[in-house]
Amino acid sequence: MICYTAEYTGPLVASSEIEESDRFGYGDRARVSAVDRMVFDALHASGQLP
């Protein structure tokens, strides 16, 4: 898995094969896949995911 960060302005809109989008915080960790939990843990430890 490769993760990127970027600045973005404007609304995020689902399109093509993406049916919907949502925002997750560290409190939602149990709702994501095992690999995403590792990403959440790393982001949380670095202060990037409250």
Jmol script that loads the backbone (N, CA, C; Angstrom):
load data "model"
ATOM      1  N   MET A   1       0.842  -1.162   0.000  1.00  0.00           N
ATOM      2  CA  MET A   1       0.000   0.000   0.000  1.00  0.00           C
ATOM      3  C   MET A   1       0.890   1.229   0.000  1.00  0.00           C
ATOM      4  N   ILE A   2       0.517   2.202  -0.796  1.00  0.00           N
ATOM      5  CA  ILE A   2       1.197   3.494  -0.814  1.00  0.00           C
ATOM      6  C   ILE A   2       0.174   4.545  -0.424  1.00  0.00           C
ATOM      7  N   CYS A   3       0.544   5.403   0.505  1.00  0.00           N
ATOM      8  CA  CYS A   3      -0.355   6.470   0.955  1.00  0.00           C
ATOM      9  C   CYS A   3       0.253   7.815   0.611  1.00  0.00           C
ATOM     10  N   TYR A   4      -0.588   8.728   0.196  1.00  0.00           N
ATOM     11  CA  TYR A   4      -0.162  10.077  -0.142  1.00  0.00           C
ATOM     12  C   TYR A   4      -0.988  11.074   0.660  1.00  0.00           C
ATOM     13  N   THR A   5      -0.434  12.252   0.870  1.00  0.00           N
ATOM     14  CA  THR A   5      -1.204  13.343   1.465  1.00  0.00           C
ATOM     15  C   THR A   5      -1.170  14.513   0.492  1.00  0.00           C
ATOM     16  N   ALA A   6      -2.193  15.354   0.585  1.00  0.00           N
ATOM     17  CA  ALA A   6      -2.269  16.522  -0.289  1.00  0.00           C
ATOM     18  C   ALA A   6      -3.219  17.535   0.322  1.00  0.00           C
ATOM     19  N   GLU A   7      -3.092  18.752  -0.121  1.00  0.00           N
ATOM     20  CA  GLU A   7      -4.046  19.791   0.240  1.00  0.00           C
ATOM     21  C   GLU A   7      -5.132  19.793  -0.828  1.00  0.00           C
ATOM     22  N   TYR A   8      -6.370  19.981  -0.415  1.00  0.00           N
ATOM     23  CA  TYR A   8      -7.475  19.977  -1.361  1.00  0.00           C
ATOM     24  C   TYR A   8      -8.535  20.954  -0.885  1.00  0.00           C
ATOM     25  N   THR A   9      -9.091  21.705  -1.794  1.00  0.00           N
ATOM     26  CA  THR A   9     -10.204  22.582  -1.457  1.00  0.00           C
ATOM     27  C   THR A   9     -11.401  22.195  -2.310  1.00  0.00           C
ATOM     28  N   GLY A  10     -12.572  22.377  -1.765  1.00  0.00           N
ATOM     29  CA  GLY A  10     -13.794  22.031  -2.483  1.00  0.00           C
ATOM     30  C   GLY A  10     -14.367  20.732  -1.972  1.00  0.00           C
ATOM     31  N   PRO A  11     -15.563  20.417  -2.385  1.00  0.00           N
ATOM     32  CA  PRO A  11     -16.209  19.182  -1.918  1.00  0.00           C
ATOM     33  C   PRO A  11     -15.623  17.947  -2.597  1.00  0.00           C
ATOM     34  N   LEU A  12     -15.518  16.863  -1.852  1.00  0.00           N
ATOM     35  CA  LEU A  12     -15.123  15.579  -2.435  1.00  0.00           C
ATOM     36  C   LEU A  12     -16.386  14.885  -2.920  1.00  0.00           C
ATOM     37  N   VAL A  13     -16.388  14.432  -4.152  1.00  0.00           N
ATOM     38  CA  VAL A  13     -17.567  13.833  -4.754  1.00  0.00           C
ATOM     39  C   VAL A  13     -17.203  12.451  -5.279  1.00  0.00           C
ATOM     40  N   ALA A  14     -17.975  11.441  -4.883  1.00  0.00           N
ATOM     41  CA  ALA A  14     -17.757  10.082  -5.382  1.00  0.00           C
ATOM     42  C   ALA A  14     -18.118  10.029  -6.865  1.00  0.00           C
ATOM     43  N   SER A  15     -17.332   9.283  -7.641  1.00  0.00           N
ATOM     44  CA  SER A  15     -17.619   9.131  -9.071  1.00  0.00           C
ATOM     45  C   SER A  15     -17.051   7.811  -9.564  1.00  0.00           C
ATOM     46  N   SER A  16     -17.348   7.468 -10.779  1.00  0.00           N
ATOM     47  CA  SER A  16     -16.900   6.225 -11.416  1.00  0.00           C
ATOM     48  C   SER A  16     -17.258   5.024 -10.551  1.00  0.00           C
ATOM     49  N   GLU A  17     -16.268   4.218 -10.176  1.00  0.00           N
ATOM     50  CA  GLU A  17     -16.544   3.007  -9.397  1.00  0.00           C
ATOM     51  C   GLU A  17     -16.710   3.288  -7.902  1.00  0.00           C
ATOM     52  N   ILE A  18     -16.498   4.518  -7.475  1.00  0.00           N
ATOM     53  CA  ILE A  18     -16.649   4.892  -6.058  1.00  0.00           C
ATOM     54  C   ILE A  18     -18.099   5.276  -5.814  1.00  0.00           C
ATOM     55  N   GLU A  19     -18.784   4.520  -4.963  1.00  0.00           N
ATOM     56  CA  GLU A  19     -20.199   4.775  -4.694  1.00  0.00           C
ATOM     57  C   GLU A  19     -20.415   5.870  -3.667  1.00  0.00           C
ATOM     58  N   GLU A  20     -19.552   5.899  -2.628  1.00  0.00           N
ATOM     59  CA  GLU A  20     -19.687   6.919  -1.595  1.00  0.00           C
ATOM     60  C   GLU A  20     -18.344   7.158  -0.934  1.00  0.00           C
ATOM     61  N   SER A  21     -18.223   8.272  -0.248  1.00  0.00           N
ATOM     62  CA  SER A  21     -17.009   8.556   0.511  1.00  0.00           C
ATOM     63  C   SER A  21     -17.413   8.996   1.904  1.00  0.00           C
ATOM     64  N   ASP A  22     -16.484   8.873   2.843  1.00  0.00           N
ATOM     65  CA  ASP A  22     -16.743   9.239   4.233  1.00  0.00           C
ATOM     66  C   ASP A  22     -15.415   9.614   4.870  1.00  0.00           C
ATOM     67  N   ARG A  23     -15.486  10.269   5.998  1.00  0.00           N
ATOM     68  CA  ARG A  23     -14.281  10.635   6.739  1.00  0.00           C
ATOM     69  C   ARG A  23     -14.215   9.770   8.003  1.00  0.00           C
ATOM     70  N   PHE A  24     -13.001   9.351   8.332  1.00  0.00           N
ATOM     71  CA  PHE A  24     -12.792   8.516   9.499  1.00  0.00           C
ATOM     72  C   PHE A  24     -11.748   9.149  10.401  1.00  0.00           C
ATOM     73  N   GLY A  25     -11.977   9.063  11.696  1.00  0.00           N
ATOM     74  CA  GLY A  25     -10.995   9.473  12.684  1.00  0.00           C
ATOM     75  C   GLY A  25     -10.446   8.235  13.370  1.00  0.00           C
ATOM     76  N   TYR A  26      -9.525   8.430  14.274  1.00  0.00           N
ATOM     77  CA  TYR A  26      -8.917   7.283  14.959  1.00  0.00           C
ATOM     78  C   TYR A  26      -9.966   6.478  15.743  1.00  0.00           C
ATOM     79  N   GLY A  27     -11.013   7.137  16.201  1.00  0.00           N
ATOM     80  CA  GLY A  27     -12.089   6.443  16.908  1.00  0.00           C
ATOM     81  C   GLY A  27     -12.842   5.453  16.035  1.00  0.00           C
ATOM     82  N   ASP A  28     -12.690   5.560  14.721  1.00  0.00           N
ATOM     83  CA  ASP A  28     -13.349   4.649  13.779  1.00  0.00           C
ATOM     84  C   ASP A  28     -12.448   3.490  13.385  1.00  0.00           C
ATOM     85  N   ARG A  29     -11.339   3.325  14.057  1.00  0.00           N
ATOM     86  CA  ARG A  29     -10.323   2.323  13.718  1.00  0.00           C
ATOM     87  C   ARG A  29     -10.913   0.927  13.549  1.00  0.00           C
ATOM     88  N   ALA A  30     -11.884   0.561  14.366  1.00  0.00           N
ATOM     89  CA  ALA A  30     -12.478  -0.780  14.298  1.00  0.00           C
ATOM     90  C   ALA A  30     -13.288  -0.992  13.015  1.00  0.00           C
ATOM     91  N   ARG A  31     -13.620   0.067  12.309  1.00  0.00           N
ATOM     92  CA  ARG A  31     -14.444  -0.032  11.101  1.00  0.00           C
ATOM     93  C   ARG A  31     -13.630  -0.239   9.827  1.00  0.00           C
ATOM     94  N   VAL A  32     -12.302  -0.228   9.923  1.00  0.00           N
ATOM     95  CA  VAL A  32     -11.470  -0.308   8.716  1.00  0.00           C
ATOM     96  C   VAL A  32     -10.720  -1.639   8.659  1.00  0.00           C
ATOM     97  N   SER A  33     -10.113  -1.906   7.515  1.00  0.00           N
ATOM     98  CA  SER A  33      -9.390  -3.168   7.317  1.00  0.00           C
ATOM     99  C   SER A  33      -8.111  -3.214   8.163  1.00  0.00           C
ATOM    100  N   ALA A  34      -7.529  -4.404   8.257  1.00  0.00           N
ATOM    101  CA  ALA A  34      -6.315  -4.596   9.065  1.00  0.00           C
ATOM    102  C   ALA A  34      -5.164  -3.714   8.584  1.00  0.00           C
ATOM    103  N   VAL A  35      -4.971  -3.615   7.267  1.00  0.00           N
ATOM    104  CA  VAL A  35      -3.878  -2.776   6.760  1.00  0.00           C
ATOM    105  C   VAL A  35      -4.167  -1.304   7.034  1.00  0.00           C
ATOM    106  N   ASP A  36      -5.423  -0.899   6.944  1.00  0.00           N
ATOM    107  CA  ASP A  36      -5.770   0.489   7.256  1.00  0.00           C
ATOM    108  C   ASP A  36      -5.564   0.785   8.744  1.00  0.00           C
ATOM    109  N   ARG A  37      -5.753  -0.204   9.608  1.00  0.00           N
ATOM    110  CA  ARG A  37      -5.489  -0.003  11.045  1.00  0.00           C
ATOM    111  C   ARG A  37      -4.022   0.329  11.279  1.00  0.00           C
ATOM    112  N   MET A  38      -3.133  -0.323  10.532  1.00  0.00           N
ATOM    113  CA  MET A  38      -1.704  -0.015  10.663  1.00  0.00           C
ATOM    114  C   MET A  38      -1.425   1.420  10.220  1.00  0.00           C
ATOM    115  N   VAL A  39      -2.073   1.842   9.148  1.00  0.00           N
ATOM    116  CA  VAL A  39      -1.912   3.218   8.673  1.00  0.00           C
ATOM    117  C   VAL A  39      -2.477   4.178   9.706  1.00  0.00           C
ATOM    118  N   PHE A  40      -3.667   3.886  10.223  1.00  0.00           N
ATOM    119  CA  PHE A  40      -4.277   4.733  11.261  1.00  0.00           C
ATOM    120  C   PHE A  40      -3.358   4.848  12.470  1.00  0.00           C
ATOM    121  N   ASP A  41      -2.765   3.725  12.901  1.00  0.00           N
ATOM    122  CA  ASP A  41      -1.866   3.744  14.063  1.00  0.00           C
ATOM    123  C   ASP A  41      -0.652   4.641  13.808  1.00  0.00           C
ATOM    124  N   ALA A  42      -0.070   4.536  12.625  1.00  0.00           N
ATOM    125  CA  ALA A  42       1.106   5.342  12.293  1.00  0.00           C
ATOM    126  C   ALA A  42       0.731   6.825  12.218  1.00  0.00           C
ATOM    127  N   LEU A  43      -0.397   7.142  11.594  1.00  0.00           N
ATOM    128  CA  LEU A  43      -0.844   8.530  11.503  1.00  0.00           C
ATOM    129  C   LEU A  43      -1.177   9.091  12.888  1.00  0.00           C
ATOM    130  N   HIS A  44      -1.802   8.280  13.707  1.00  0.00           N
ATOM    131  CA  HIS A  44      -2.159   8.715  15.069  1.00  0.00           C
ATOM    132  C   HIS A  44      -0.891   8.967  15.898  1.00  0.00           C
ATOM    133  N   ALA A  45       0.076   8.073  15.794  1.00  0.00           N
ATOM    134  CA  ALA A  45       1.334   8.221  16.554  1.00  0.00           C
ATOM    135  C   ALA A  45       2.092   9.472  16.139  1.00  0.00           C
ATOM    136  N   SER A  46       1.962   9.870  14.867  1.00  0.00           N
ATOM    137  CA  SER A  46       2.661  11.066  14.393  1.00  0.00           C
ATOM    138  C   SER A  46       1.834  12.347  14.565  1.00  0.00           C
ATOM    139  N   GLY A  47       0.636  12.205  15.140  1.00  0.00           N
ATOM    140  CA  GLY A  47      -0.210  13.373  15.390  1.00  0.00           C
ATOM    141  C   GLY A  47      -1.009  13.838  14.186  1.00  0.00           C
ATOM    142  N   GLN A  48      -1.033  13.059  13.107  1.00  0.00           N
ATOM    143  CA  GLN A  48      -1.744  13.462  11.906  1.00  0.00           C
ATOM    144  C   GLN A  48      -3.186  12.975  11.859  1.00  0.00           C
ATOM    145  N   LEU A  49      -3.562  12.078  12.780  1.00  0.00           N
ATOM    146  CA  LEU A  49      -4.926  11.560  12.833  1.00  0.00           C
ATOM    147  C   LEU A  49      -5.402  11.638  14.273  1.00  0.00           C
ATOM    148  N   PRO A  50      -6.206  12.662  14.563  1.00  0.00           N
ATOM    149  CA  PRO A  50      -6.655  12.836  15.958  1.00  0.00           C
ATOM    150  C   PRO A  50      -7.600  11.748  16.417  1.00  0.00           C
TER     151      PRO A  50
END
end "model"
wireframe off; spacefill off
backbone 0.3
color backbone group
